[in-house]
Amino acid sequence: MLKPGRSSAKPLSVLLGGVFSDAFARQGFASRELVARWAEIAGPEVAEFAEPIRIQWPRPVEGQQTQPATLILRVEGPMALEIQHASDVILQRVNRFFGWNAVAKLALRQAPLSRRRKPKPPPGPDPEAVAALAQTLGSVEDEELRSALARLGASIKRR
């Protein structure tokens, strides 16, 4: 009987690397690093309200020097003015990341960011309601179980 050949598991990043590289290349990104490390590159104060959409490279003209690109950012509503005022700093940070003056201009598009914010956890039950329910659970001997049941009951009654 033949034994199956030994297979080695490959990291998911190796298997999907080409798929993501093609998608980023269509948006003008040479690599996905600018998008993946945006918070490090632009800084947390900028990354909280803006994210890169694409890089637009001008068409090369024969005999002329290559022109720098335009970085297009998606910015949340009223923060566009602040991001516009910080555009010189953002351009310096992006070009420092690339190691050369790759980007000369920023273009802003006002729209909600694609990342989803984590929803706030619902508030806990009212302590008075928990204490009142805990008194009705006198037959439960385990103290931790009694308090857990009281919190559950108060949460259900609150809704």
Secondary structure, 3 states (H helix, E strand, C coil): CCCCCCCCCCCHHHHHHHHHHHHHHHCCCCCCHHHHCHHHHHCHHHHCCEEEEEEECCCCCCCCCCCCEEEEEEECHHHHHHHHHCHHHHHHHHHHHHCCCCEEEEEEEECCCCCCCCCCCCCCCCHHHHHHHHHHCCCCCCHHHHHHHHHHHHHHHHC
